[in-house]
Amino acid sequence: MLLATGVCWLPFSAAAEGEDTNLTVITAADIERERPADLVELLRSKVGLDDSGGTLTMRGVRGIAVFVDGFPTPLSDLKQVKPEQAERIDILRGAASARFGADAMGGAITVATRRVGARPHFELVQGLTSAGSWNTRLSGTRDVAGGGISITGEKQYVHGYRRVPAAPYPSQVTVEDEVTHKESLEARAGFREADREVQLQAKRFRSLSRYGRPNWWEDYETDTLRLTSSFRPPPPIELELSLGYERYRDKGLRDRGTGTDGAGLAPDRWLINDGDKLDGEGTATGKWAGGTLRLGLRYGRSADVYQTRDYQSGATDFHLRAKLANLAAYFLYESKPWQGLTAELSGRYDRYRYYDTAIFNAASLVPDTVGAKTIKRSFNPKVALRWTSNGTILSGSAGTGFIPPTPDQLYYSDTGPAAEFLANPALKPQRSLTWDLGLRRKFGAGTEAGLTLFHTLWRDKIGVMIVDYGIPLKRQFQNIGQAESNGAEVDLRHKMAGGWSTFFNYTHTRTRVTENLANPSLVGKELPDMPRHKFNLGISYEGARGLTAKALLRYVGASFTDENNTVTDARGYRWERAPYYAVDVSLTRRFKDADLTLAVDNLFDRKYQHGFFWVAQGRVARAEATIRF
């Protein structure tokens, strides 16, 4: 797949959708036809994916790596990529740490944006919703000698996308609509020759959010610089290089959180988070008659400072400074030993160096903690087999995953007269083992069906454990538990006559805790935020004169909010999320120099709990006009 950066980014293998039961590909044509409000909305309709309060899970596993143009990206930043900017999205389900490292236990999502100059135009986009939200975006792309340049600017106002009318914790209850103002400015330049390509990107983004309480807000800014290049000497070698730097500043305010009266809403603490990160990666890909070999080396460094200050005095009561470096080397070898059979072997070695970690806690009798340099290592292999014959695909894979401990899990300590929290630099990464077996079959020219069975076992899950019941009581982060996820996916797609098509996907997931040394009563409980049942049923129409339409029914089954699997607590708060369904519809008409989209999300105005006692917004009508000149 070809990125906007010009890099031939292979998410895991050279297989395309229809050749791998664990891969879903969304093309620019698919996005243009569906016209989603944002990419996260688009993803939640895909098989195996679930979105709970802004956290994506796949097949019951929380740990999904997101990459945009080859760079690791927080899920919250994925909404910054506009649907029309995406050239292709790959969703890889199952263990992906062998390629993408930490946080890829459950899979990975890679987004490739359009190349600079690939489609010269000037474009104005104006969107409005019935909730009062709006966005205005102006972009221009122009070819120049040997390349192209583009500039995109956007302002966005999002109104009332989360409400919490009642919750067991007073600090979560909202008393006004939640609103966010967003601004971004992005410039790109690309240069191309016959055997090489270079792309440069600079972006400034700011988001000012008010979270439904007058003194609970956040002001977040990022500045990003990225360079990517590819060089294609005579076959069979291709070389790729990417470098990226990002600086962020995050300032917020929290109230006392004791209620919704004047005292409870009074400002209490400044929350300040600043830092930067550097990412670099180089790869070499060679193709021979016997197979394909891809080698890569990646380096990442992050430096973060987090602190809380008293609102009145400005005095710091907590301060954490941490620096973390990751060096990784990976490989992917693919061969076809027999006709119809493809074998893949991949692996990645990660080394994490924790250094320059210092913690100040004014509430502790010993306020200062300095963490010694610590190194954590992990090697994650994966093997996959795929057999194809006459429209039938049988595939299977087994791989491992990991999530390293955070600096505060290693070094946080707190000493008081009655209790003490101990640092634990010996903490091990959380690990997982995943296998899956899939079958896909084409029936004629327009029908395709698939079935996948999957299983994930987590080990060394990190949690808080009491290590000494004496006085003072002593607690510590430790590797305390084990859990598993089992399930099946069903996927069916059918193209009908006259431009009509339909699809159905269903995921059944069963999670449970199998070991918890700190709290054995949790054994047998389900993991939070993991619904057992989820399905999507959609029908779309693509006709003459640029007219497209879509209707989607999405259903999410019941899930628990806490590890204890509480249904209703003693105060009457319901912790178990009830199952819900929603229907989304959209209609798009394309003209020569303009597009017009009308859509209604949650057509029947269903009220359901989405995040932590969040009530979904309800029915929202959207209108968006795109003018090209």
C-alpha positions as CSV (number, residue, x, y, z in Angstrom):
1,M,0.0,0.0,0.0
2,L,1.3,3.4,-0.9
3,L,1.3,6.1,1.7
4,A,1.0,9.8,1.4
5,T,4.6,9.7,2.5
6,G,5.5,7.6,-0.5
7,V,6.6,4.7,1.7
8,C,5.4,1.3,0.6
9,W,4.1,0.4,4.1
10,L,3.2,-3.2,4.5
11,P,1.1,-3.5,7.7
12,F,2.1,-7.1,8.3
13,S,2.3,-9.0,5.1
14,A,1.8,-8.6,1.4
15,A,-1.6,-10.2,1.6
16,A,-4.6,-8.2,0.5
17,E,-8.1,-8.4,1.9
18,G,-9.7,-11.5,0.7
19,E,-6.4,-13.3,1.1
20,D,-6.1,-13.1,4.9
21,T,-9.0,-13.8,7.2
22,N,-7.5,-11.4,9.8
23,L,-7.2,-8.4,7.6
24,T,-9.9,-5.8,6.7
25,V,-9.0,-3.2,4.1
26,I,-10.9,0.1,3.7
27,T,-10.0,2.0,0.5
28,A,-10.5,5.6,-0.4
29,A,-13.5,4.5,-2.5
30,D,-15.1,2.8,0.5
31,I,-14.7,6.0,2.6
32,E,-16.1,8.2,-0.1
33,R,-19.1,5.9,-0.4
34,E,-19.8,5.7,3.3
35,R,-19.1,9.4,4.2
36,P,-18.5,8.9,7.9
37,A,-18.3,11.8,10.4
38,D,-14.8,10.6,11.3
39,L,-12.6,7.6,11.1
40,V,-13.4,6.3,14.5
41,E,-17.1,6.1,13.6
42,L,-16.1,4.2,10.4
43,L,-14.0,1.7,12.4
44,R,-16.7,0.8,14.9
45,S,-18.8,-0.8,12.2
46,K,-16.1,-3.3,11.3
47,V,-15.9,-6.9,12.4
48,G,-14.3,-7.5,15.8
49,L,-13.9,-3.9,16.8
50,D,-15.7,-2.2,19.7
51,D,-15.5,1.4,20.9
52,S,-16.2,2.0,24.6
53,G,-15.9,5.6,25.7
54,G,-13.1,6.3,23.2
55,T,-11.2,3.1,23.8
56,L,-11.0,0.5,21.0
57,T,-10.8,-3.2,21.6
58,M,-10.6,-6.1,19.2
59,R,-11.8,-9.6,20.0
60,G,-12.0,-8.7,23.7
61,V,-8.4,-7.4,23.9
62,R,-7.6,-3.9,25.0
63,G,-4.3,-3.1,23.2
64,I,-4.7,-1.8,19.7
65,A,-1.8,0.0,18.0
66,V,-2.7,2.9,15.7
67,F,-0.3,4.2,13.1
68,V,-0.8,7.1,10.7
69,D,1.6,7.2,7.8
70,G,3.9,4.8,9.7
71,F,4.0,6.8,12.9
72,P,2.5,5.6,16.2
73,T,-0.6,7.7,17.0
74,P,-2.9,7.9,20.0
75,L,-6.5,6.9,19.2
76,S,-7.7,10.4,20.3
77,D,-5.5,11.9,17.5
78,L,-7.1,9.6,14.8
79,K,-10.0,11.9,14.6
80,Q,-7.6,14.6,13.3
81,V,-7.3,12.6,10.1
82,K,-10.3,13.6,8.0
83,P,-12.0,10.8,6.1
84,E,-11.3,12.3,2.7
85,Q,-7.6,12.5,3.5
86,A,-7.3,8.7,4.0
87,E,-6.1,6.7,1.0
88,R,-6.3,3.3,2.8
89,I,-6.9,1.8,6.2
90,D,-5.8,-1.6,7.2
91,I,-7.3,-3.4,10.3
92,L,-5.2,-6.3,11.4
93,R,-6.9,-8.4,14.0
94,G,-5.0,-10.7,16.4
95,A,-1.5,-10.6,17.9
96,A,0.5,-7.8,16.1
97,S,3.4,-7.2,18.5
98,A,5.7,-9.1,16.2
99,R,5.5,-6.1,13.9
100,F,4.1,-3.2,15.9
101,G,5.5,-3.8,19.3
102,A,3.9,-2.7,22.6
103,D,0.1,-2.0,22.7
104,A,-0.5,-4.3,19.7
105,M,-1.7,-7.3,21.7
106,G,-5.1,-7.3,20.1
107,G,-4.1,-6.0,16.7
108,A,-3.2,-2.8,14.8
109,I,-4.8,-0.2,12.6
110,T,-2.7,1.6,9.9
111,V,-3.9,4.6,8.1
112,A,-2.3,5.9,4.9
113,T,-3.2,9.4,3.8
114,R,-3.2,10.6,0.2
115,R,0.0,11.6,-1.5
116,V,0.8,15.2,-2.0
117,G,-0.1,16.2,-5.5
118,A,-1.8,12.9,-6.2
119,R,-5.1,14.9,-6.9
120,P,-4.5,18.6,-7.4
121,H,-7.4,20.7,-6.2
122,F,-8.6,23.4,-3.9
123,E,-11.4,22.3,-1.6
124,L,-13.8,23.9,0.9
125,V,-15.7,21.7,3.3
126,Q,-18.5,23.0,5.5
127,G,-20.4,20.7,8.0
128,L,-23.2,21.3,10.4
129,T,-25.2,19.1,12.8
130,S,-28.5,19.4,14.6
131,A,-26.6,19.4,17.9
132,G,-25.0,22.7,17.1
133,S,-21.6,21.4,16.0
134,W,-19.9,22.7,12.9
135,N,-16.6,22.5,11.0
136,T,-15.0,24.5,8.3
137,R,-12.0,23.1,6.3
138,L,-10.1,24.7,3.5
139,S,-7.3,22.8,1.7
140,G,-5.3,23.2,-1.4
141,T,-3.0,20.8,-3.3
142,R,-0.9,21.7,-6.2
143,D,1.7,20.0,-8.4
144,V,5.1,21.6,-8.8
145,A,8.2,20.5,-10.7
146,G,9.1,17.0,-9.4
147,G,6.5,17.0,-6.6
148,G,3.7,18.9,-4.9
149,I,2.6,21.0,-2.0
150,S,-0.5,21.1,0.1
151,I,-1.9,23.2,2.9
152,T,-5.0,22.4,5.0
153,G,-6.6,24.5,7.7
154,E,-9.6,23.7,9.8
155,K,-11.7,25.0,12.6
156,Q,-14.2,22.8,14.4
157,Y,-16.7,23.2,17.2
158,V,-18.2,20.0,18.8
159,H,-21.2,20.5,21.1
160,G,-22.7,18.1,23.6
161,Y,-21.1,14.8,22.6
162,R,-21.1,13.4,26.2
163,R,-23.5,13.8,29.1
164,V,-23.4,12.2,32.6
165,P,-26.6,13.0,34.4
166,A,-26.0,10.6,37.3
167,A,-22.9,8.6,38.5
168,P,-21.7,7.0,41.7
169,Y,-18.8,9.6,41.8
170,P,-20.0,13.2,42.1
171,S,-16.9,14.4,40.1
172,Q,-18.2,12.6,37.0
173,V,-21.7,14.3,36.9
174,T,-22.0,17.0,34.3
175,V,-24.0,20.2,34.8
176,E,-23.6,21.7,31.4
177,D,-23.1,20.6,27.8
178,E,-19.6,19.4,26.9
179,V,-18.0,21.4,24.1
180,T,-14.7,21.4,22.3
181,H,-13.0,23.9,20.0
182,K,-10.4,22.5,17.6
183,E,-8.0,24.3,15.3
184,S,-5.4,22.8,13.0
185,L,-3.0,23.9,10.3
186,E,-1.0,21.4,8.2
187,A,1.5,21.8,5.4
188,R,3.0,19.0,3.3
189,A,5.6,19.0,0.5
190,G,6.5,16.0,-1.7
191,F,9.3,15.4,-4.2
192,R,9.3,12.5,-6.6
193,E,11.8,10.9,-9.1
194,A,11.7,7.6,-10.9
195,D,13.3,5.6,-8.0
196,R,12.9,7.8,-4.9
197,E,10.4,9.9,-3.1
198,V,10.6,12.3,-0.1
199,Q,7.7,13.8,1.9
200,L,7.7,16.5,4.5
201,Q,4.9,17.3,6.9
202,A,4.5,20.1,9.5
203,K,1.3,20.4,11.6
204,R,0.0,22.5,14.5
205,F,-3.1,21.3,16.4
206,R,-5.0,22.8,19.3
207,S,-8.0,21.5,21.2
208,L,-9.8,23.4,24.0
209,S,-12.3,21.1,25.7
210,R,-14.8,21.8,28.5
211,Y,-16.0,18.5,30.1
212,G,-19.5,19.4,31.3
213,R,-18.4,21.2,34.5
214,P,-17.4,24.9,34.6
215,N,-14.0,24.3,36.1
216,W,-13.2,21.0,34.4
217,W,-11.4,21.8,31.1
218,E,-8.3,21.0,29.1
219,D,-6.2,23.0,26.7
220,Y,-4.1,20.7,24.5
221,E,-1.5,21.7,21.8
222,T,0.8,19.7,19.6
223,D,3.5,20.6,17.0
224,T,4.5,17.8,14.7
225,L,7.4,17.5,12.1
226,R,7.7,14.4,10.0
227,L,10.0,13.3,7.1
228,T,9.6,10.1,5.2
229,S,11.4,8.8,2.1
230,S,11.8,5.7,0.0
231,F,14.5,4.6,-2.4
232,R,14.1,1.9,-4.9
233,P,17.5,0.8,-6.4
234,P,17.4,-1.9,-9.0
235,P,15.3,-4.9,-7.8
236,P,15.0,-6.7,-5.5
237,I,15.7,-4.1,-2.8
238,E,13.5,-1.3,-1.5
239,L,14.7,1.1,1.3
240,E,12.5,3.3,3.5
241,L,13.2,5.8,6.2
242,S,10.9,7.9,8.4
243,L,11.7,10.5,11.1
244,G,9.2,12.3,13.3
245,Y,9.2,14.7,16.2
246,E,6.3,15.9,18.2
247,R,6.0,18.4,21.1
248,Y,2.9,18.7,23.2
249,R,1.6,21.0,25.9
250,D,-1.4,20.1,28.0
251,K,-2.9,22.3,30.7
252,G,-6.1,21.6,32.5
253,L,-8.2,22.5,35.6
254,R,-10.2,20.2,37.8
255,D,-12.8,21.1,40.4
256,R,-13.1,19.7,43.9
257,G,-15.4,17.0,42.6
258,T,-17.4,16.7,45.8
259,G,-20.8,17.4,44.2
260,T,-22.6,19.7,41.9
261,D,-23.1,22.6,44.3
262,G,-20.9,25.7,44.4
263,A,-18.4,24.1,46.7
264,G,-18.1,20.9,44.7
265,L,-17.7,22.8,41.4
266,A,-15.1,25.2,42.8
267,P,-11.7,25.0,41.1
268,D,-9.2,22.9,43.0
269,R,-6.1,21.6,41.0
270,W,-4.2,22.6,37.9
271,L,-3.2,19.6,35.8
272,I,-0.1,20.2,33.7
273,N,1.4,17.7,31.3
274,D,4.2,18.6,28.8
275,G,6.6,16.5,26.8
276,D,8.0,15.5,23.4
277,K,8.7,12.3,21.5
278,L,11.0,11.3,18.7
279,D,10.4,8.4,16.3
280,G,12.7,7.0,13.6
281,E,12.5,3.8,11.5
282,G,14.4,2.3,8.6
283,T,13.4,-0.8,6.7
284,A,14.8,-2.8,3.8
285,T,12.6,-5.1,1.7
286,G,13.9,-7.7,-0.7
287,K,11.9,-9.9,-3.0
288,W,13.2,-13.0,-4.6
289,A,11.6,-16.0,-6.4
290,G,11.6,-17.9,-3.1
291,G,9.9,-15.3,-1.0
292,T,10.1,-11.8,0.6
293,L,12.2,-10.6,3.5
294,R,11.6,-7.4,5.3
295,L,14.0,-6.1,8.0
296,G,13.4,-3.1,10.1
297,L,15.0,-1.0,12.9
298,R,13.0,1.4,15.0
299,Y,13.9,3.9,17.7
300,G,11.6,5.9,19.9
301,R,12.2,8.3,22.7
302,S,9.7,10.1,24.9
303,A,10.2,12.6,27.7
304,D,7.2,13.6,29.9
305,V,6.5,15.9,32.8
306,Y,3.2,15.6,34.7
307,Q,2.3,17.8,37.7
308,T,-0.6,18.9,39.8
309,R,-0.7,22.3,41.5
310,D,-3.0,23.9,44.0
311,Y,-5.4,26.3,42.3
312,Q,-5.1,29.1,44.9
313,S,-1.4,29.0,45.9
314,G,0.1,27.4,42.7
315,A,2.2,25.1,44.9
316,T,3.1,21.8,43.3
317,D,1.7,18.8,45.2
318,F,2.7,16.1,42.7
319,H,5.4,16.0,40.0
320,L,6.6,13.2,37.8
321,R,9.4,13.5,35.3
322,A,10.1,10.4,33.1
323,K,12.2,9.6,30.1
324,L,11.8,6.3,28.2
325,A,13.7,5.0,25.1
326,N,12.7,2.1,22.9
327,L,15.0,0.3,20.5
328,A,13.4,-2.4,18.3
329,A,14.5,-4.7,15.5
330,Y,12.0,-6.8,13.5
331,F,11.8,-9.1,10.5
332,L,9.1,-10.7,8.3
333,Y,9.8,-13.6,6.0
334,E,7.2,-14.8,3.6
335,S,7.5,-17.7,1.3
336,K,5.3,-20.0,-0.8
337,P,6.7,-23.5,-0.4
338,W,3.9,-25.2,-2.3
339,Q,1.2,-24.0,-4.7
340,G,-1.6,-22.3,-2.9
341,L,0.3,-22.3,0.5
342,T,1.9,-19.2,2.0
343,A,4.0,-19.3,5.2
344,E,5.0,-16.3,7.3
345,L,7.5,-16.0,10.1
346,S,8.0,-12.7,11.9
347,G,9.5,-11.5,15.1
348,R,10.4,-8.3,17.0
349,Y,12.9,-7.6,19.7
350,D,12.2,-4.6,21.9
351,R,14.4,-3.1,24.6
352,Y,13.0,-0.4,26.8
353,R,15.3,1.8,28.8
354,Y,13.7,3.7,31.7
355,Y,15.9,6.6,33.0
356,D,15.7,10.1,34.4
357,T,12.5,9.2,36.4
358,A,11.8,11.4,39.4
359,I,8.7,11.7,41.5
360,F,7.7,14.3,44.0
361,N,4.6,13.6,46.2
362,A,4.0,16.3,48.8
363,A,1.5,14.1,50.7
364,S,4.2,11.4,51.3
365,L,6.4,11.5,54.5
366,V,9.2,10.8,52.0
367,P,8.3,13.2,49.2
368,D,11.0,12.5,46.7
369,T,11.6,9.3,44.7
370,V,14.3,8.9,42.1
371,G,14.2,5.8,39.9
372,A,17.4,4.0,39.0
373,K,17.9,3.2,35.4
374,T,16.1,0.0,34.4
375,I,15.9,-2.0,31.2
376,K,13.0,-4.2,30.1
377,R,13.3,-6.6,27.2
378,S,10.8,-8.5,25.1
379,F,10.9,-10.8,22.0
380,N,7.6,-11.5,20.3
381,P,7.4,-14.0,17.4
382,K,4.5,-14.9,15.2
383,V,3.9,-17.7,12.7
384,A,1.1,-17.7,10.1
385,L,0.0,-20.2,7.4
386,R,-2.5,-19.4,4.6
387,W,-3.8,-21.9,2.0
388,T,-5.8,-20.7,-1.0
389,S,-7.7,-22.8,-3.6
390,N,-10.6,-22.0,-5.9
391,G,-12.1,-19.2,-3.8
392,T,-11.5,-20.9,-0.5
393,I,-9.0,-19.5,2.1
394,L,-7.9,-21.4,5.2
395,S,-5.6,-19.5,7.5
396,G,-4.2,-19.8,11.0
397,S,-1.7,-17.9,13.1
398,A,-0.1,-17.9,16.6
399,G,1.8,-15.0,18.1
400,T,2.7,-13.2,21.3
401,G,2.2,-9.7,22.6
402,F,3.3,-7.5,25.4
403,I,2.7,-4.2,27.2
404,P,5.6,-2.8,29.2
405,P,5.1,-1.2,32.7
406,T,4.8,2.5,32.9
407,P,7.4,4.6,34.8
408,D,5.0,5.3,37.6
409,Q,4.2,1.6,38.0
410,L,7.9,1.0,38.4
411,Y,8.8,3.9,40.6
412,Y,5.8,5.4,42.4
413,S,6.0,5.3,46.1
414,D,4.0,6.9,49.0
415,T,4.8,6.8,52.7
416,G,2.2,7.7,55.3
417,P,1.7,6.9,59.0
418,A,-0.8,4.1,58.3
419,A,0.0,3.0,54.8
420,E,2.9,2.8,52.4
421,F,3.1,2.2,48.7
422,L,6.3,0.6,47.5
423,A,8.1,1.1,44.2
424,N,8.8,-2.1,42.1
425,P,11.5,-1.7,39.4
426,A,11.4,-5.5,39.0
427,L,7.9,-5.4,37.5
428,K,7.6,-7.5,34.3
429,P,5.8,-6.6,31.2
430,Q,2.3,-7.9,30.7
431,R,2.3,-10.7,28.1
432,S,-0.2,-12.5,25.9
433,L,-0.4,-15.5,23.6
434,T,-3.0,-15.4,20.8
435,W,-4.0,-18.0,18.2
436,D,-6.7,-17.9,15.5
437,L,-8.1,-20.1,12.8
438,G,-10.1,-18.7,9.9
439,L,-12.0,-19.9,6.9
440,R,-13.2,-17.7,4.0
441,R,-15.2,-18.7,1.0
442,K,-16.3,-16.9,-2.2
443,F,-19.6,-18.0,-3.7
444,G,-19.9,-16.8,-7.2
445,A,-19.0,-13.2,-8.2
446,G,-20.8,-11.3,-5.5
447,T,-20.9,-13.3,-2.3
448,E,-18.2,-13.9,0.3
449,A,-18.4,-15.4,3.8
450,G,-15.9,-15.9,6.6
451,L,-15.6,-17.6,10.0
452,T,-12.8,-17.1,12.5
453,L,-12.1,-18.7,15.9
454,F,-9.8,-16.9,18.3
455,H,-8.2,-17.2,21.7
456,T,-6.0,-14.9,23.8
457,L,-4.3,-15.7,27.1
458,W,-2.9,-12.8,29.1
459,R,-0.1,-13.4,31.6
460,D,1.6,-11.2,34.2
461,K,-1.2,-8.7,34.3
462,I,-0.2,-5.7,36.4
463,G,-2.3,-4.7,39.4
464,V,-2.0,-3.4,43.0
465,M,-1.3,-6.1,45.7
466,I,-1.1,-5.8,49.5
467,V,2.3,-7.2,50.4
468,D,2.2,-6.6,54.1
469,Y,-0.9,-6.4,56.3
470,G,0.9,-4.9,59.3
471,I,1.2,-1.3,60.3
472,P,1.9,0.5,58.1
473,L,-0.1,-1.4,55.4
474,K,2.1,-1.9,52.4
475,R,0.9,-2.1,48.8
476,Q,2.8,-2.4,45.5
477,F,2.3,-2.8,41.8
478,Q,2.9,-6.5,41.0
479,N,2.3,-9.0,38.3
480,I,-0.8,-10.5,39.9
481,G,-3.0,-12.0,37.3
482,Q,-4.1,-13.9,34.3
483,A,-7.1,-13.7,32.0
484,E,-8.4,-15.1,28.7
485,S,-10.6,-14.2,25.8
486,N,-12.3,-16.7,23.5
487,G,-14.7,-16.2,20.7
488,A,-15.7,-16.3,17.0
489,E,-16.3,-13.9,14.2
490,V,-18.7,-14.2,11.3
491,D,-18.5,-12.0,8.2
492,L,-20.9,-12.0,5.2
493,R,-20.9,-9.7,2.2
494,H,-23.2,-9.8,-0.9
495,K,-23.4,-7.6,-4.0
496,M,-26.8,-7.4,-5.6
497,A,-28.0,-6.2,-8.9
498,G,-28.6,-2.5,-9.6
499,G,-25.8,-1.2,-7.4
500,W,-27.1,-2.6,-4.1
501,S,-24.9,-4.4,-1.6
502,T,-25.3,-5.7,1.9
503,F,-23.0,-6.9,4.7
504,F,-23.3,-8.5,8.1
505,N,-20.7,-9.1,10.8
506,Y,-21.0,-10.6,14.2
507,T,-18.5,-11.1,17.0
508,H,-19.0,-13.3,20.0
509,T,-16.4,-12.7,22.8
510,R,-16.2,-14.4,26.2
511,T,-13.6,-13.0,28.6
512,R,-12.8,-14.1,32.1
513,V,-10.2,-13.7,34.8
514,T,-8.4,-17.0,35.5
515,E,-6.0,-15.7,38.2
516,N,-5.8,-12.7,40.5
517,L,-3.4,-13.0,43.4
518,A,-4.5,-9.8,45.0
519,N,-8.2,-10.6,44.8
520,P,-9.0,-14.3,44.2
521,S,-12.7,-13.5,44.3
522,L,-12.4,-12.0,40.8
523,V,-11.5,-15.4,39.3
524,G,-14.2,-16.3,36.8
525,K,-15.4,-12.7,36.4
526,E,-15.6,-11.0,33.0
527,L,-13.2,-8.2,32.0
528,P,-14.7,-4.7,32.1
529,D,-15.9,-3.1,28.9
530,M,-16.0,-6.3,26.9
531,P,-19.5,-7.0,25.5
532,R,-20.2,-10.7,24.6
533,H,-22.2,-9.9,21.5
534,K,-21.7,-7.3,18.8
535,F,-23.1,-7.2,15.2
536,N,-23.5,-4.8,12.3
537,L,-26.0,-5.1,9.5
538,G,-25.7,-2.7,6.6
539,I,-27.1,-2.1,3.2
540,S,-25.8,0.4,0.6
541,Y,-26.6,1.7,-2.8
542,E,-24.3,3.1,-5.4
543,G,-26.2,4.3,-8.5
544,A,-25.9,6.6,-11.4
545,R,-25.4,10.4,-11.3
546,G,-23.2,10.1,-8.3
547,L,-25.9,9.0,-5.8
548,T,-24.9,6.8,-2.9
549,A,-26.9,5.8,0.2
550,K,-26.3,3.7,3.3
551,A,-28.2,2.3,6.2
552,L,-26.4,0.6,9.2
553,L,-27.9,-1.2,12.1
554,R,-25.4,-1.7,14.9
555,Y,-25.9,-3.7,18.1
556,V,-23.7,-3.9,21.2
557,G,-24.5,-6.4,23.9
558,A,-24.4,-5.9,27.7
559,S,-21.0,-5.4,29.4
560,F,-19.7,-4.7,32.9
561,T,-18.1,-1.4,34.0
562,D,-16.0,-2.8,36.8
563,E,-13.9,-5.9,37.6
564,N,-16.4,-7.1,40.2
565,N,-19.1,-7.4,37.5
566,T,-21.5,-5.3,39.6
567,V,-25.0,-5.1,38.1
568,T,-26.5,-2.6,40.5
569,D,-24.8,-1.3,43.6
570,A,-26.4,-0.6,47.0
571,R,-27.2,3.0,46.0
572,G,-29.1,2.0,43.0
573,Y,-26.5,2.9,40.3
574,R,-26.5,0.4,37.4
575,W,-22.9,-0.6,36.6
576,E,-23.8,-3.2,34.0
577,R,-24.3,-1.5,30.6
578,A,-27.5,-2.6,29.0
579,P,-27.4,-3.8,25.4
580,Y,-28.4,-1.3,22.8
581,Y,-28.9,-0.8,19.1
582,A,-28.7,2.2,16.8
583,V,-29.5,2.9,13.2
584,D,-27.4,5.3,11.1
585,V,-28.4,6.5,7.6
586,S,-26.7,8.7,5.0
587,L,-27.3,10.0,1.5
588,T,-24.6,11.5,-0.8
589,R,-25.0,13.2,-4.1
590,R,-21.9,14.0,-6.1
591,F,-21.8,16.7,-8.7
592,K,-18.9,17.8,-11.0
593,D,-17.4,20.2,-8.6
594,A,-19.3,19.5,-5.4
595,D,-20.5,16.8,-3.0
596,L,-23.5,17.0,-0.6
597,T,-24.0,14.6,2.2
598,L,-27.1,14.3,4.5
599,A,-26.9,11.8,7.4
600,V,-28.7,10.9,10.6
601,D,-26.9,9.1,13.3
602,N,-28.9,7.2,15.8
603,L,-32.1,7.6,13.8
604,F,-34.5,6.3,16.4
605,D,-33.0,8.4,19.2
606,R,-31.9,5.5,21.4
607,K,-30.6,6.5,24.8
608,Y,-27.8,4.2,26.0
609,Q,-24.8,4.2,28.2
610,H,-21.6,4.4,26.2
611,G,-18.6,5.2,28.5
612,F,-18.3,5.4,32.2
613,F,-22.0,6.3,33.0
614,W,-22.0,8.4,29.8
615,V,-25.3,8.8,28.1
616,A,-25.1,8.8,24.3
617,Q,-26.0,12.0,22.5
618,G,-29.1,10.6,20.8
619,R,-30.3,11.4,17.3
620,V,-28.1,13.8,15.4
621,A,-28.6,15.0,11.9
622,R,-25.5,16.0,9.8
623,A,-25.1,18.0,6.6
624,E,-21.8,18.4,4.8
625,A,-21.0,20.3,1.6
626,T,-17.7,20.0,-0.3
627,I,-16.9,22.4,-3.1
628,R,-13.9,21.9,-5.3
629,F,-12.5,24.8,-7.4
